[in-house]
Amino acid sequence: MECTACGAPGRLEALLGRLCVRCRGESKEAVWPIDVRVRVERLRTAARTRTAELVSAEQDSQMSVLLF
């Protein structure tokens, strides 16, 4: 799960109203370290890339079945 306002990752019980502590304005100290955001963005990019590769491979296999 992630905050709908800033995209910070968090557990469901920590994201009351789907907002993190910082976006709810409950704590000024609750700031995510930049390396967490970088890591999450890298994971999202890898997931999108992997999904695109799987879709492409699936389409290729469907085409090869149609050709034979």
Buried (B, 14 or more C-beta within 10 A) or exposed (E): EBBEEEBBBBEEEBBEEBBBBBBBEEEEEBEBEEEEBEEBEEEEEEEEEEEEEEEEEEEEEEEEEEEE
